[in-house]
Amino acid sequence: MVFYYVYILQSINYPNKYYSGHTENLNDRLKYHNLGRCKYTSKYIPWKIKTAIAFTNRGKALKFERYLKSQSGRAFAKKRL
């Protein structure tokens, strides 16, 4: 079974900085961010995984990621995740 992860990263050096994304391989994606290969996260490395949610449906994972990047989704994540 394939899982699609929606994750929230938190910067270790800048704890008020977060990033949300999706992947099929959570460990490889964290390494990718911590190597500075993503322009949106490279300024705040190193990162740690704050929250990861596994979906079996890719479409639902992508919709949830889009929600987390919205204003109401960011408020939800800050309060609940």
N, CA, C and O atoms as a GROMACS GRO file, in nm:
protein
  324
    1MET      N    1   0.084  -0.118   0.000
    1MET     CA    2   0.000   0.000   0.000
    1MET      C    3   0.089   0.125   0.000
    1MET      O    4   0.188   0.132   0.073
    2VAL      N    5   0.054   0.220  -0.081
    2VAL     CA    6   0.129   0.344  -0.092
    2VAL      C    7   0.064   0.450  -0.003
    2VAL      O    8  -0.059   0.465  -0.002
    3PHE      N    9   0.147   0.521   0.071
    3PHE     CA   10   0.097   0.631   0.152
    3PHE      C   11   0.146   0.763   0.095
    3PHE      O   12   0.258   0.773   0.043
    4TYR      N   13   0.062   0.864   0.104
    4TYR     CA   14   0.093   1.000   0.062
    4TYR      C   15   0.091   1.085   0.189
    4TYR      O   16  -0.013   1.097   0.255
    5TYR      N   17   0.204   1.143   0.221
    5TYR     CA   18   0.216   1.217   0.346
    5TYR      C   19   0.202   1.367   0.323
    5TYR      O   20   0.259   1.422   0.229
    6VAL      N   21   0.126   1.430   0.410
    6VAL     CA   22   0.122   1.575   0.419
    6VAL      C   23   0.196   1.606   0.548
    6VAL      O   24   0.164   1.551   0.654
    7TYR      N   25   0.294   1.695   0.539
    7TYR     CA   26   0.379   1.719   0.655
    7TYR      C   27   0.390   1.868   0.685
    7TYR      O   28   0.370   1.953   0.598
    8ILE      N   29   0.422   1.895   0.809
    8ILE     CA   30   0.454   2.031   0.853
    8ILE      C   31   0.593   2.024   0.914
    8ILE      O   32   0.617   1.947   1.007
    9LEU      N   33   0.682   2.105   0.860
    9LEU     CA   34   0.817   2.115   0.915
    9LEU      C   35   0.827   2.238   1.003
    9LEU      O   36   0.758   2.338   0.980
   10GLN      N   37   0.912   2.230   1.103
   10GLN     CA   38   0.943   2.344   1.188
   10GLN      C   39   1.093   2.363   1.187
   10GLN      O   40   1.169   2.268   1.205
   11SER      N   41   1.135   2.487   1.167
   11SER     CA   42   1.278   2.517   1.169
   11SER      C   43   1.331   2.502   1.312
   11SER      O   44   1.268   2.548   1.407
   12ILE      N   45   1.444   2.440   1.325
   12ILE     CA   46   1.504   2.422   1.458
   12ILE      C   47   1.564   2.554   1.507
   12ILE      O   48   1.550   2.588   1.624
   13ASN      N   49   1.630   2.628   1.419
   13ASN     CA   50   1.695   2.754   1.459
   13ASN      C   51   1.599   2.872   1.462
   13ASN      O   52   1.624   2.971   1.530
   14TYR      N   53   1.489   2.863   1.390
   14TYR     CA   54   1.387   2.969   1.383
   14TYR      C   55   1.251   2.904   1.412
   14TYR      O   56   1.174   2.881   1.319
   15PRO      N   57   1.221   2.874   1.539
   15PRO     CA   58   1.103   2.793   1.573
   15PRO      C   59   0.968   2.851   1.530
   15PRO      O   60   0.868   2.780   1.532
   16ASN      N   61   0.964   2.978   1.492
   16ASN     CA   62   0.838   3.035   1.446
   16ASN      C   63   0.820   3.019   1.294
   16ASN      O   64   0.722   3.069   1.239
   17LYS      N   65   0.912   2.950   1.227
   17LYS     CA   66   0.904   2.926   1.083
   17LYS      C   67   0.857   2.783   1.056
   17LYS      O   68   0.911   2.686   1.110
   18TYR      N   69   0.754   2.773   0.973
   18TYR     CA   70   0.695   2.644   0.938
   18TYR      C   71   0.686   2.631   0.787
   18TYR      O   72   0.685   2.731   0.715
   19TYR      N   73   0.679   2.508   0.741
   19TYR     CA   74   0.661   2.481   0.599
   19TYR      C   75   0.575   2.356   0.587
   19TYR      O   76   0.597   2.258   0.659
   20SER      N   77   0.478   2.358   0.498
   20SER     CA   78   0.396   2.238   0.476
   20SER      C   79   0.415   2.190   0.332
   20SER      O   80   0.435   2.270   0.240
   21GLY      N   81   0.407   2.060   0.315
   21GLY     CA   82   0.424   2.000   0.184
   21GLY      C   83   0.369   1.859   0.181
   21GLY      O   84   0.305   1.814   0.276
   22HIS      N   85   0.394   1.789   0.071
   22HIS     CA   86   0.350   1.650   0.058
   22HIS      C   87   0.459   1.567  -0.008
   22HIS      O   88   0.544   1.620  -0.080
   23THR      N   89   0.456   1.439   0.018
   23THR     CA   90   0.557   1.348  -0.035
   23THR      C   91   0.510   1.203  -0.020
   23THR      O   92   0.416   1.174   0.054
   24GLU      N   93   0.576   1.115  -0.091
   24GLU     CA   94   0.555   0.971  -0.070
   24GLU      C   95   0.664   0.913   0.020
   24GLU      O   96   0.647   0.804   0.075
   25ASN      N   97   0.777   0.984   0.036
   25ASN     CA   98   0.887   0.935   0.118
   25ASN      C   99   0.928   1.045   0.215
   25ASN      O  100   1.003   1.136   0.179
   26LEU      N  101   0.880   1.035   0.336
   26LEU     CA  102   0.898   1.141   0.435
   26LEU      C  103   1.044   1.162   0.473
   26LEU      O  104   1.089   1.277   0.483
   27ASN      N  105   1.118   1.056   0.494
   27ASN     CA  106   1.259   1.071   0.535
   27ASN      C  107   1.343   1.135   0.426
   27ASN      O  108   1.425   1.222   0.454
   28ASP      N  109   1.324   1.092   0.302
   28ASP     CA  110   1.399   1.152   0.191
   28ASP      C  111   1.364   1.298   0.173
   28ASP      O  112   1.452   1.380   0.144
   29ARG      N  113   1.237   1.332   0.190
   29ARG     CA  114   1.195   1.471   0.173
   29ARG      C  115   1.254   1.560   0.281
   29ARG      O  116   1.293   1.673   0.253
   30LEU      N  117   1.262   1.512   0.405
   30LEU     CA  118   1.325   1.589   0.512
   30LEU      C  119   1.472   1.612   0.481
   30LEU      O  120   1.523   1.723   0.501
   31LYS      N  121   1.541   1.510   0.433
   31LYS     CA  122   1.682   1.526   0.394
   31LYS      C  123   1.696   1.630   0.283
   31LYS      O  124   1.788   1.712   0.286
   32TYR      N  125   1.605   1.627   0.186
   32TYR     CA  126   1.604   1.723   0.075
   32TYR      C  127   1.596   1.867   0.128
   32TYR      O  128   1.671   1.954   0.085
   33HIS      N  129   1.504   1.889   0.220
   33HIS     CA  130   1.490   2.023   0.278
   33HIS      C  131   1.614   2.062   0.358
   33HIS      O  132   1.660   2.176   0.350
   34ASN      N  133   1.668   1.970   0.435
   34ASN     CA  134   1.784   2.001   0.520
   34ASN      C  135   1.913   2.017   0.442
   34ASN      O  136   2.010   2.072   0.494
   35LEU      N  137   1.917   1.971   0.318
   35LEU     CA  138   2.033   1.993   0.232
   35LEU      C  139   2.024   2.127   0.159
   35LEU      O  140   2.116   2.164   0.085
   36GLY      N  141   1.915   2.200   0.180
   36GLY     CA  142   1.899   2.332   0.120
   36GLY      C  143   1.857   2.330  -0.025
   36GLY      O  144   1.878   2.428  -0.097
   37ARG      N  145   1.800   2.221  -0.071
   37ARG     CA  146   1.763   2.208  -0.212
   37ARG      C  147   1.628   2.272  -0.248
   37ARG      O  148   1.594   2.283  -0.366
   38CYS      N  149   1.553   2.315  -0.149
   38CYS     CA  150   1.425   2.381  -0.173
   38CYS      C  151   1.443   2.529  -0.140
   38CYS      O  152   1.478   2.565  -0.028
   39LYS      N  153   1.418   2.616  -0.239
   39LYS     CA  154   1.445   2.758  -0.219
   39LYS      C  155   1.359   2.819  -0.109
   39LYS      O  156   1.400   2.918  -0.047
   40TYR      N  157   1.242   2.763  -0.082
   40TYR     CA  158   1.154   2.819   0.020
   40TYR      C  159   1.198   2.784   0.162
   40TYR      O  160   1.163   2.854   0.257
   41THR      N  161   1.275   2.677   0.177
   41THR     CA  162   1.315   2.634   0.311
   41THR      C  163   1.464   2.647   0.338
   41THR      O  164   1.508   2.629   0.451
   42SER      N  165   1.542   2.678   0.237
   42SER     CA  166   1.689   2.676   0.252
   42SER      C  167   1.740   2.779   0.352
   42SER      O  168   1.844   2.757   0.414
   43LYS      N  169   1.670   2.891   0.369
   43LYS     CA  170   1.718   2.996   0.461
   43LYS      C  171   1.704   2.958   0.608
   43LYS      O  172   1.768   3.018   0.694
   44TYR      N  173   1.621   2.858   0.636
   44TYR     CA  174   1.589   2.828   0.776
   44TYR      C  175   1.629   2.687   0.818
   44TYR      O  176   1.574   2.634   0.915
   45ILE      N  177   1.724   2.625   0.748
   45ILE     CA  178   1.768   2.491   0.786
   45ILE      C  179   1.844   2.496   0.918
   45ILE      O  180   1.904   2.599   0.948
   46PRO      N  181   1.843   2.392   0.995
   46PRO     CA  182   1.781   2.261   0.975
   46PRO      C  183   1.633   2.261   1.015
   46PRO      O  184   1.586   2.346   1.090
   47TRP      N  185   1.561   2.161   0.961
   47TRP     CA  186   1.419   2.143   0.986
   47TRP      C  187   1.396   2.012   1.060
   47TRP      O  188   1.475   1.919   1.051
   48LYS      N  189   1.284   2.007   1.132
   48LYS     CA  190   1.238   1.883   1.192
   48LYS      C  191   1.091   1.866   1.154
   48LYS      O  192   1.022   1.963   1.124
   49ILE      N  193   1.044   1.743   1.157
   49ILE     CA  194   0.905   1.716   1.127
   49ILE      C  195   0.823   1.746   1.252
   49ILE      O  196   0.846   1.688   1.358
   50LYS      N  197   0.729   1.837   1.239
   50LYS     CA  198   0.639   1.870   1.349
   50LYS      C  199   0.517   1.779   1.345
   50LYS      O  200   0.476   1.725   1.448
   51THR      N  201   0.460   1.761   1.226
   51THR     CA  202   0.340   1.678   1.207
   51THR      C  203   0.348   1.611   1.071
   51THR      O  204   0.393   1.670   0.974
   52ALA      N  205   0.304   1.486   1.065
   52ALA     CA  206   0.291   1.416   0.937
   52ALA      C  207   0.162   1.335   0.941
   52ALA      O  208   0.134   1.265   1.038
   53ILE      N  209   0.085   1.346   0.836
   53ILE     CA  210  -0.041   1.273   0.826
   53ILE      C  211  -0.036   1.189   0.699
   53ILE      O  212  -0.005   1.240   0.592
   54ALA      N  213  -0.066   1.062   0.712
   54ALA     CA  214  -0.062   0.969   0.600
   54ALA      C  215  -0.200   0.952   0.539
   54ALA      O  216  -0.298   0.933   0.610
   55PHE      N  217  -0.206   0.958   0.406
   55PHE     CA  218  -0.328   0.935   0.330
   55PHE      C  219  -0.305   0.819   0.235
   55PHE      O  220  -0.192   0.797   0.189
   56THR      N  221  -0.409   0.744   0.205
   56THR     CA  222  -0.399   0.640   0.105
   56THR      C  223  -0.448   0.691  -0.031
   56THR      O  224  -0.434   0.622  -0.132
   57ASN      N  225  -0.505   0.810  -0.033
   57ASN     CA  226  -0.557   0.871  -0.154
   57ASN      C  227  -0.478   0.997  -0.184
   57ASN      O  228  -0.479   1.091  -0.105
   58ARG      N  229  -0.410   1.001  -0.299
   58ARG     CA  230  -0.324   1.115  -0.333
   58ARG      C  231  -0.404   1.244  -0.347
   58ARG      O  232  -0.360   1.350  -0.301
   59GLY      N  233  -0.520   1.237  -0.408
   59GLY     CA  234  -0.604   1.356  -0.425
   59GLY      C  235  -0.643   1.419  -0.293
   59GLY      O  236  -0.640   1.542  -0.279
   60LYS      N  237  -0.679   1.337  -0.196
   60LYS     CA  238  -0.716   1.389  -0.063
   60LYS      C  239  -0.595   1.450   0.006
   60LYS      O  240  -0.607   1.551   0.075
   61ALA      N  241  -0.479   1.390  -0.013
   61ALA     CA  242  -0.356   1.446   0.046
   61ALA      C  243  -0.328   1.584  -0.012
   61ALA      O  244  -0.296   1.677   0.061
   62LEU      N  245  -0.339   1.597  -0.144
   62LEU     CA  246  -0.313   1.725  -0.208
   62LEU      C  247  -0.413   1.832  -0.166
   62LEU      O  248  -0.377   1.948  -0.147
   63LYS      N  249  -0.539   1.793  -0.151
   63LYS     CA  250  -0.640   1.888  -0.104
   63LYS      C  251  -0.610   1.934   0.038
   63LYS      O  252  -0.627   2.052   0.070
   64PHE      N  253  -0.567   1.841   0.124
   64PHE     CA  254  -0.536   1.878   0.261
   64PHE      C  255  -0.413   1.969   0.265
   64PHE      O  256  -0.408   2.063   0.345
   65GLU      N  257  -0.314   1.942   0.182
   65GLU     CA  258  -0.196   2.030   0.176
   65GLU      C  259  -0.238   2.171   0.133
   65GLU      O  260  -0.194   2.269   0.194
   66ARG      N  261  -0.321   2.182   0.031
   66ARG     CA  262  -0.369   2.314  -0.013
   66ARG      C  263  -0.443   2.385   0.100
   66ARG      O  264  -0.427   2.506   0.119
   67TYR      N  265  -0.523   2.310   0.175
   67TYR     CA  266  -0.593   2.368   0.289
   67TYR      C  267  -0.494   2.421   0.392
   67TYR      O  268  -0.511   2.532   0.442
   68LEU      N  269  -0.390   2.344   0.424
   68LEU     CA  270  -0.292   2.389   0.522
   68LEU      C  271  -0.220   2.516   0.478
   68LEU      O  272  -0.173   2.593   0.563
   69LYS      N  273  -0.212   2.540   0.349
   69LYS     CA  274  -0.145   2.660   0.299
   69LYS      C  275  -0.238   2.780   0.290
   69LYS      O  276  -0.195   2.890   0.258
   70SER      N  277  -0.367   2.758   0.319
   70SER     CA  278  -0.463   2.869   0.321
   70SER      C  279  -0.458   2.937   0.458
   70SER      O  280  -0.398   2.885   0.553
   71GLN      N  281  -0.519   3.052   0.467
   71GLN     CA  282  -0.519   3.126   0.594
   71GLN      C  283  -0.588   3.045   0.704
   71GLN      O  284  -0.536   3.036   0.816
   72SER      N  285  -0.703   2.988   0.675
   72SER     CA  286  -0.773   2.911   0.778
   72SER      C  287  -0.696   2.782   0.811
   72SER      O  288  -0.697   2.737   0.926
   73GLY      N  289  -0.631   2.723   0.712
   73GLY     CA  290  -0.552   2.604   0.736
   73GLY      C  291  -0.430   2.632   0.824
   73GLY      O  292  -0.397   2.551   0.910
   74ARG      N  293  -0.365   2.746   0.802
   74ARG     CA  294  -0.251   2.783   0.888
   74ARG      C  295  -0.297   2.805   1.032
   74ARG      O  296  -0.228   2.765   1.126
   75ALA      N  297  -0.413   2.868   1.049
   75ALA     CA  298  -0.467   2.889   1.184
   75ALA      C  299  -0.501   2.754   1.248
   75ALA      O  300  -0.473   2.733   1.366
   76PHE      N  301  -0.561   2.663   1.172
   76PHE     CA  302  -0.591   2.530   1.222
   76PHE      C  303  -0.465   2.457   1.266
   76PHE      O  304  -0.460   2.400   1.375
   77ALA      N  305  -0.363   2.459   1.181
   77ALA     CA  306  -0.238   2.389   1.212
   77ALA      C  307  -0.171   2.446   1.336
   77ALA      O  308  -0.119   2.373   1.420
   78LYS      N  309  -0.173   2.578   1.346
   78LYS     CA  310  -0.109   2.643   1.461
   78LYS      C  311  -0.179   2.604   1.592
   78LYS      O  312  -0.114   2.585   1.695
   79LYS      N  313  -0.310   2.594   1.586
   79LYS     CA  314  -0.388   2.564   1.707
   79LYS      C  315  -0.395   2.415   1.737
   79LYS      O  316  -0.388   2.375   1.854
   80ARG      N  317  -0.407   2.332   1.634
   80ARG     CA  318  -0.436   2.189   1.656
   80ARG      C  319  -0.320   2.094   1.628
   80ARG      O  320  -0.315   1.986   1.686
   81LEU      N  321  -0.228   2.133   1.541
   81LEU     CA  322  -0.122   2.040   1.503
   81LEU      C  323   0.009   2.084   1.561
   81LEU      O  324   0.111   2.018   1.540
   0.00000   0.00000   0.00000
